Amino acid sequence: MLDVLNSSILALPSYFTDANKRIFALYLASALIMAIPVFWAATSHTAERTISRFLAFVFPKRIWLHQSAKQDYVLWVLNKILKALLFGPIVLTMVPVALFFADGLAWLFGSFTPLTWSKASVIAVFTFALFIVDDLTRFLLHLALHKIDFLWHFHAVHHSAKVLTPFTIYRSHPVESYLYACRMAIVQGSVVGCGYYFFGDSLSMFDVLGANVFVFIFNLCGSNLRHSHIWFSFGDKVEGVFISPAQHQIHHSNNPIHFDTNLGSALAIWDRLSGTLIKASEVNNIEIGIGKYDVKHNSIAEIYWRPVVNAVMSLKPKRYGSVKNNAKIQP
């Protein structure tokens, strides 16, 4: 157990050097650069456009030292440890899923002679398929977390943030983290399995620093501004295809009309198809949180135990004998 604890803690600095992590240093740097025009537009006088004022604009104490932000920093560390201790042995892995899909296709359609496409074509198709299936399944799981009462209580941990920083991405309940880990194994395994059936063992991915090129581009284009106070819109036309940082901030709005909207990760097309897309130009000011539906995540302990209690309570049969029993009980 001590070995797991030590290895988990020692692995935390690698989040800033791993291109598969949201807070990779290059992604943070790109977000900082993208914040410059927002700062420029917010200041009317040249004398105000100084480095010190810019840093104060990007790193205000009221945000970064807020109690909610402090919880995010602690959860980043604790969830890393809990994931290693609790979910390591039971989380789905890619290999058995890949074998299941490859063998399943062979059973359904018989043996298949691998397609003789060029290596570049195989890489392009495989890389694009990984990105599309990953983004679609992220949307579907996110939708389920919002629409299924039992799951919502765990996802509410993320939405209970009162302020947003790049570390809010790690503000999640271990149960939600487990679901996303299983989702990733299913996505990678299914795409690899199908790819192996059609292309043989010549599969490879076009990556940048070890990350899928599409994921790399997405993260480079302001992914860390999504969880921030910096309003960055892509404009109406682009926001019909890609989710902008501002659109994701709308998703965190405490206004009920914004609940369950902009559920997509990178692509906006899934929200367009489901009627849940809102563009930044349609919204004025927002406040972060769940508003009157606050779930009382006032401490780290409450963040961990309250969702479990509320989720179990949501499974109890509802009684409809009185007006009181008919009323919806908020967490």
C-alpha positions as CSV (number, residue, x, y, z in Angstrom):
1,M,0.0,0.0,0.0
2,L,2.9,2.4,0.8
3,D,4.4,1.6,-2.6
4,V,1.1,2.5,-4.3
5,L,0.9,5.7,-2.2
6,N,4.4,6.8,-3.1
7,S,4.2,5.9,-6.7
8,S,0.9,7.8,-7.0
9,I,2.3,11.0,-5.4
10,L,5.5,10.8,-7.4
11,A,3.5,10.5,-10.6
12,L,1.7,13.8,-10.1
13,P,4.5,16.0,-11.6
14,S,4.3,13.9,-14.8
15,Y,0.9,15.5,-15.4
16,F,2.7,18.6,-16.6
17,T,5.0,16.7,-18.9
18,D,2.5,14.1,-20.4
19,A,0.7,15.3,-23.5
20,N,-2.2,12.9,-22.6
21,K,-3.0,15.0,-19.5
22,R,-5.1,18.1,-19.7
23,I,-2.6,20.2,-17.6
24,F,0.4,19.3,-19.8
25,A,2.7,22.4,-19.7
26,L,2.2,23.1,-23.4
27,Y,-1.6,23.1,-23.1
28,L,-1.3,25.5,-20.1
29,A,1.0,27.8,-22.1
30,S,-1.4,27.9,-25.1
31,A,-4.3,28.8,-22.8
32,L,-2.2,31.6,-21.3
33,I,-1.5,32.9,-24.9
34,M,-5.2,32.7,-25.8
35,A,-6.0,34.7,-22.7
36,I,-4.0,37.7,-24.0
37,P,-6.7,39.0,-26.5
38,V,-9.3,38.6,-23.8
39,F,-7.3,40.7,-21.5
40,W,-6.6,43.2,-24.2
41,A,-10.3,43.6,-24.9
42,A,-11.1,44.0,-21.2
43,T,-8.6,46.9,-20.8
44,S,-9.3,50.2,-22.5
45,H,-6.1,52.1,-21.7
46,T,-2.6,51.2,-22.8
47,A,-1.3,52.0,-19.3
48,E,-3.4,49.1,-17.9
49,R,-1.9,46.6,-20.3
50,T,1.1,45.5,-18.2
51,I,2.4,42.1,-17.4
52,S,1.6,42.4,-13.8
53,R,-2.0,43.4,-14.6
54,F,-2.2,40.5,-17.1
55,L,-1.1,38.0,-14.4
56,A,-3.6,39.5,-12.0
57,F,-6.3,39.0,-14.6
58,V,-5.3,35.4,-15.3
59,F,-4.6,34.4,-11.7
60,P,-6.9,36.4,-9.4
61,K,-6.7,35.3,-5.8
62,R,-10.5,35.2,-5.5
63,I,-10.5,32.3,-8.0
64,W,-7.3,30.4,-7.3
65,L,-7.5,30.7,-3.5
66,H,-11.3,30.1,-3.3
67,Q,-12.3,27.2,-1.0
68,S,-13.8,25.4,-4.0
69,A,-10.4,25.7,-5.9
70,K,-8.6,24.4,-2.9
71,Q,-10.9,21.4,-2.9
72,D,-9.9,20.7,-6.5
73,Y,-6.2,20.7,-5.7
74,V,-6.8,18.2,-2.9
75,L,-9.0,16.0,-5.0
76,W,-6.4,15.9,-7.8
77,V,-4.0,14.2,-5.3
78,L,-6.5,12.0,-3.4
79,N,-8.3,10.7,-6.5
80,K,-5.0,9.7,-8.0
81,I,-4.2,7.6,-4.9
82,L,-7.8,6.2,-4.7
83,K,-7.8,5.2,-8.3
84,A,-4.6,3.2,-7.9
85,L,-5.8,1.6,-4.6
86,L,-9.4,0.8,-5.5
87,F,-9.9,0.7,-9.2
88,G,-6.6,-0.7,-10.6
89,P,-7.5,-4.4,-10.2
90,I,-11.1,-4.1,-11.4
91,V,-11.2,-1.5,-14.2
92,L,-11.7,-2.8,-17.7
93,T,-8.6,-3.0,-19.9
94,M,-8.2,-2.6,-23.6
95,V,-6.7,-6.0,-24.5
96,P,-9.7,-8.3,-23.6
97,V,-12.1,-5.8,-25.2
98,A,-10.1,-5.7,-28.4
99,L,-9.9,-9.5,-28.5
100,F,-13.7,-9.7,-27.9
101,F,-14.4,-7.4,-30.9
102,A,-11.9,-9.0,-33.2
103,D,-13.1,-12.5,-32.4
104,G,-16.8,-11.4,-32.5
105,L,-16.4,-10.0,-36.0
106,A,-14.6,-13.1,-37.1
107,W,-17.4,-15.2,-35.6
108,L,-20.2,-13.1,-37.3
109,F,-18.6,-12.6,-40.7
110,G,-15.9,-15.3,-40.9
111,S,-12.2,-14.8,-41.5
112,F,-11.2,-11.6,-43.4
113,T,-8.2,-10.9,-45.5
114,P,-6.8,-7.6,-44.3
115,L,-7.3,-4.6,-46.6
116,T,-4.2,-3.6,-48.5
117,W,-4.5,0.1,-48.0
118,S,-1.4,2.3,-47.8
119,K,0.1,2.7,-44.3
120,A,-0.8,6.4,-44.3
121,S,-4.4,5.6,-45.1
122,V,-4.6,3.0,-42.3
123,I,-3.1,5.4,-39.8
124,A,-5.4,8.2,-40.8
125,V,-8.6,6.1,-40.6
126,F,-7.5,4.5,-37.3
127,T,-6.6,7.8,-35.7
128,F,-9.8,9.5,-36.8
129,A,-11.9,6.5,-35.7
130,L,-10.3,6.6,-32.2
131,F,-11.1,10.3,-31.9
132,I,-14.7,10.2,-33.2
133,V,-15.7,7.1,-31.1
134,D,-14.0,8.6,-28.0
135,D,-15.8,11.9,-28.4
136,L,-19.2,10.3,-29.0
137,T,-18.9,8.0,-26.0
138,R,-17.8,10.9,-23.8
139,F,-20.9,12.7,-24.8
140,L,-23.2,9.7,-24.2
141,L,-21.7,9.0,-20.8
142,H,-21.9,12.7,-19.9
143,L,-25.5,12.7,-21.0
144,A,-26.2,9.7,-18.8
145,L,-24.5,11.3,-15.8
146,H,-26.9,14.2,-16.2
147,K,-30.1,12.4,-17.0
148,I,-30.0,9.3,-14.8
149,D,-30.7,10.4,-11.2
150,F,-28.5,7.7,-9.6
151,L,-25.5,8.8,-11.7
152,W,-26.2,12.5,-11.4
153,H,-25.4,12.5,-7.7
154,F,-21.8,11.4,-8.5
155,H,-21.4,13.9,-11.4
156,A,-22.8,16.7,-9.1
157,V,-19.3,16.7,-7.5
158,H,-17.9,18.3,-10.6
159,H,-20.8,20.8,-10.9
160,S,-20.5,21.7,-7.3
161,A,-17.4,23.8,-8.1
162,K,-18.0,27.5,-7.2
163,V,-15.1,28.7,-9.4
164,L,-13.3,27.1,-12.3
165,T,-9.6,26.5,-12.7
166,P,-7.8,24.0,-15.0
167,F,-7.6,21.7,-11.9
168,T,-11.5,21.5,-11.9
169,I,-11.1,18.8,-14.5
170,Y,-9.9,16.6,-11.7
171,R,-12.9,17.5,-9.5
172,S,-14.8,14.2,-9.7
173,H,-16.1,11.4,-7.6
174,P,-14.2,8.1,-7.8
175,V,-17.3,6.4,-9.1
176,E,-17.5,8.7,-12.1
177,S,-13.7,8.3,-12.6
178,Y,-14.2,4.6,-12.7
179,L,-17.0,4.9,-15.3
180,Y,-14.8,7.1,-17.5
181,A,-11.9,4.6,-17.2
182,C,-14.1,1.7,-18.3
183,R,-15.4,3.8,-21.2
184,M,-11.9,4.5,-22.4
185,A,-11.0,0.8,-22.3
186,I,-14.2,0.0,-24.3
187,V,-13.5,2.7,-26.8
188,Q,-9.8,1.8,-27.4
189,G,-10.5,-1.9,-27.3
190,S,-13.4,-1.7,-29.8
191,V,-11.6,0.5,-32.3
192,V,-8.4,-1.6,-32.0
193,G,-10.4,-4.8,-32.3
194,C,-12.2,-3.6,-35.4
195,G,-9.0,-2.2,-36.8
196,Y,-7.2,-5.5,-36.3
197,Y,-10.0,-7.4,-38.1
198,F,-10.0,-5.1,-41.2
199,F,-6.3,-4.1,-41.4
200,G,-4.4,-6.8,-39.5
201,D,-1.5,-6.0,-37.2
202,S,-0.4,-2.9,-39.1
203,L,-2.3,-0.5,-36.9
204,S,-0.7,2.6,-35.6
205,M,-1.8,6.1,-34.6
206,F,-0.8,9.5,-35.8
207,D,0.3,11.1,-32.5
208,V,2.0,14.2,-31.3
209,L,4.2,13.6,-28.2
210,G,2.2,10.4,-27.6
211,A,-1.3,11.9,-27.8
212,N,-3.8,11.4,-30.6
213,V,-3.2,14.3,-33.0
214,F,-6.8,15.4,-32.8
215,V,-6.8,15.3,-29.0
216,F,-3.5,17.2,-29.1
217,I,-5.0,20.0,-31.3
218,F,-8.1,20.1,-29.1
219,N,-6.1,20.6,-25.9
220,L,-3.8,23.1,-27.6
221,C,-6.8,25.2,-28.6
222,G,-7.8,26.4,-25.2
223,S,-9.0,23.3,-23.4
224,N,-7.7,24.7,-20.1
225,L,-9.8,27.8,-20.6
226,R,-12.9,25.7,-20.4
227,H,-12.5,25.5,-16.7
228,S,-11.5,29.1,-16.0
229,H,-13.1,32.6,-15.6
230,I,-11.8,33.7,-19.0
231,W,-14.6,33.9,-21.6
232,F,-13.2,32.7,-24.9
233,S,-15.7,32.2,-27.8
234,F,-15.0,30.6,-31.2
235,G,-17.8,32.5,-32.8
236,D,-21.2,31.2,-33.9
237,K,-20.1,29.3,-37.0
238,V,-17.2,27.4,-35.4
239,E,-19.3,26.8,-32.2
240,G,-21.7,24.8,-34.3
241,V,-18.9,22.3,-34.9
242,F,-16.6,22.6,-31.9
243,I,-17.3,23.3,-28.3
244,S,-15.6,26.5,-27.2
245,P,-14.3,27.3,-23.7
246,A,-17.1,29.8,-23.3
247,Q,-19.7,27.1,-24.2
248,H,-18.3,24.7,-21.6
249,Q,-18.5,27.5,-19.0
250,I,-22.2,27.8,-19.9
251,H,-22.5,24.1,-19.1
252,H,-21.3,25.0,-15.6
253,S,-23.8,27.9,-15.2
254,N,-26.1,27.8,-12.2
255,N,-29.0,29.1,-14.3
256,P,-31.5,26.2,-14.8
257,I,-32.0,27.0,-18.4
258,H,-28.3,26.1,-19.0
259,F,-28.5,22.8,-17.2
260,D,-27.9,19.7,-19.4
261,T,-26.6,21.8,-22.3
262,N,-23.2,21.8,-24.2
263,L,-22.5,18.2,-23.0
264,G,-20.0,17.6,-25.8
265,S,-16.2,17.4,-25.2
266,A,-14.6,18.5,-28.5
267,L,-17.3,18.3,-31.1
268,A,-20.6,20.2,-30.9
269,I,-22.4,18.0,-33.5
270,W,-23.7,15.6,-30.8
271,D,-25.3,18.5,-28.9
272,R,-26.8,19.8,-32.2
273,L,-28.3,16.4,-32.9
274,S,-29.8,16.2,-29.4
275,G,-30.9,19.8,-29.2
276,T,-28.7,20.7,-26.3
277,L,-26.4,23.1,-28.0
278,I,-26.1,26.7,-26.8
279,K,-23.7,29.2,-28.4
280,A,-21.8,31.8,-26.4
281,S,-23.5,34.6,-28.3
282,E,-26.8,33.5,-26.8
283,V,-25.7,34.1,-23.2
284,N,-24.7,37.2,-21.3
285,N,-23.5,36.7,-17.8
286,I,-23.3,33.5,-15.9
287,E,-22.5,32.3,-12.4
288,I,-20.8,29.0,-11.8
289,G,-22.4,26.3,-9.7
290,I,-25.7,24.6,-9.3
291,G,-27.5,27.5,-7.7
292,K,-30.5,26.7,-5.5
293,Y,-29.8,23.0,-6.1
294,D,-26.5,23.2,-4.3
295,V,-25.4,19.7,-3.0
296,K,-23.6,20.9,0.1
297,H,-20.1,19.7,-0.9
298,N,-18.6,21.9,1.8
299,S,-15.7,19.5,2.7
300,I,-13.6,16.8,1.1
301,A,-15.4,14.2,3.2
302,E,-18.8,15.4,2.1
303,I,-17.7,15.2,-1.6
304,Y,-16.9,11.6,-1.1
305,W,-19.7,10.3,1.1
306,R,-22.7,12.5,0.3
307,P,-23.1,11.3,-3.4
308,V,-23.1,7.7,-2.3
309,V,-25.9,8.4,0.2
310,N,-27.9,10.4,-2.2
311,A,-27.5,7.9,-5.0
312,V,-28.7,5.0,-2.7
313,M,-31.6,7.1,-1.6
314,S,-32.6,7.8,-5.2
315,L,-33.1,4.0,-5.7
316,K,-35.8,3.8,-3.0
317,P,-39.4,3.5,-4.4
318,K,-41.1,6.9,-4.4
319,R,-44.3,7.4,-2.6
320,Y,-47.1,9.5,-3.9
321,G,-49.5,9.7,-1.0
322,S,-49.3,13.4,-0.4
323,V,-48.2,16.7,-1.8
324,K,-45.1,16.5,0.4
325,N,-44.2,13.2,-1.1
326,N,-44.8,14.4,-4.6
327,A,-42.4,17.2,-4.2
328,K,-39.0,16.7,-5.7
329,I,-36.4,16.5,-3.0
330,Q,-33.1,18.1,-4.1
331,P,-29.8,16.8,-2.9
